[in-house]
């Protein structure tokens, strides 16, 4: 791209719609962003760009800019590591193939989890489908919503703390590439990669420096440090690493509508960092009213 547009403001760079595990449509998400007074948002549904067209259609009506993105699943050993991918080419063959593989694995994993839970609780696949919209990437949050609807738990969060917690024995991981492959895929698709919420488990679980250095060499752009679920001790460590490796710092809500208590726009990314993301990307343009 030739450079960032003139009028760029603060943005919430991590949001989800009904395309993945949010509870609001892309249109409603854009309307909520306008109500929150946001200059712009990034729509970052899990392993999917299917919500882009609907959100794009609401840009001029809402007056909210759209940074088209995705939250790409990656895995390091048993640990899930998510990569925010901004302004990727949605038709890039490598990214399309990998996200299709991830979504297929998510679906088969979800079906197996429901079968396991169904041995002990009244729950079947139709219960889960009732919690999704057409084209949704089905995952554990939809199983959680089905458990709520069945009355087995009170909230989605309670489901994750109980029945869907790994210690309960029902859940198991889905396929995802390693983080280094994830960064390379995003860059190959013309996108800008940011490590999502890397401090949710505390400073002792922040990614090791050797691994982080390899990601930086591969093109990692930044760290999502200002996230409501990153722990304070981890944030301090992450800021040290961001300074050492010259990584940008982003902020966002990880908004899921009613699916999480996070509030849209509660944390934001500065206009300067948004400009740099736009300037570095070559896969897709931001949509600015």
Rosetta blueprint (number, residue, H / E / L):
1 X L
2 X L
3 X L
4 X L
5 X L
6 X L
7 X L
8 X L
9 X L
10 X L
11 X E
12 X E
13 X E
14 X E
15 X E
16 X L
17 X L
18 X L
19 X L
20 X L
21 X L
22 X L
23 X L
24 X L
25 X L
26 X H
27 X H
28 X H
29 X H
30 X H
31 X H
32 X H
33 X H
34 X H
35 X H
36 X L
37 X L
38 X L
39 X L
40 X E
41 X E
42 X E
43 X E
44 X L
45 X L
46 X E
47 X L
48 X L
49 X L
50 X L
51 X L
52 X H
53 X H
54 X H
55 X H
56 X H
57 X H
58 X L
59 X H
60 X H
61 X H
62 X H
63 X L
64 X L
65 X E
66 X E
67 X E
68 X E
69 X E
70 X E
71 X E
72 X E
73 X E
74 X E
75 X E
76 X E
77 X L
78 X L
79 X E
80 X E
81 X E
82 X E
83 X E
84 X E
85 X E
86 X E
87 X L
88 X L
89 X L
90 X L
91 X L
92 X L
93 X H
94 X H
95 X H
96 X H
97 X H
98 X H
99 X H
100 X H
101 X H
102 X H
103 X H
104 X H
105 X H
106 X H
107 X H
108 X H
109 X H
110 X H
111 X H
112 X H
113 X H
114 X H
115 X H
116 X H
117 X H
118 X H
119 X L
120 X L
121 X L
122 X L
123 X L
124 X L
125 X H
126 X H
127 X H
128 X H
129 X H
130 X L
131 X L
132 X L
133 X L
134 X L
135 X L
136 X L
137 X L
138 X L
139 X L
140 X H
141 X H
142 X H
143 X H
144 X H
145 X H
146 X H
147 X H
148 X H
149 X H
150 X L
151 X L
152 X L
153 X L
154 X L
155 X L
156 X H
157 X H
158 X H
159 X H
160 X H
161 X H
162 X L
163 X L
164 X L
165 X L
166 X H
167 X H
168 X H
169 X L
170 X L
171 X L
172 X L
173 X L
174 X L
175 X L
176 X L
177 X E
178 X L
179 X H
180 X H
181 X H
182 X H
183 X H
184 X H
185 X H
186 X H
187 X H
188 X H
189 X L
190 X L
191 X L
192 X E
193 X E
194 X E
195 X E
196 X L
197 X L
198 X L
199 X L
200 X L
201 X L
202 X L
203 X H
204 X H
205 X H
206 X L
207 X L
208 X L
209 X H
210 X H
211 X H
212 X H
213 X H
214 X H
215 X H
216 X H
217 X H
218 X H
219 X L
220 X L
221 X L
222 X E
223 X E
224 X E
225 X E
226 X E
227 X E
228 X L
229 X L
230 X L
231 X L
232 X H
233 X H
234 X H
235 X H
236 X H
237 X H
238 X H
239 X H
240 X H
241 X H
242 X H
243 X H
244 X H
245 X L
246 X L
247 X L
248 X E
249 X E
250 X E
251 X E
252 X E
253 X L
254 X L
255 X E
256 X L
257 X H
258 X H
259 X H
260 X L
261 X L
262 X L
263 X L
264 X L
265 X L
266 X L
267 X L
268 X L
269 X E
270 X L
271 X H
272 X H
273 X H
274 X H
275 X H
276 X H
277 X H
278 X H
279 X H
280 X H
281 X L
282 X L
283 X L
284 X L
285 X L
286 X L
287 X E
288 X L
289 X L
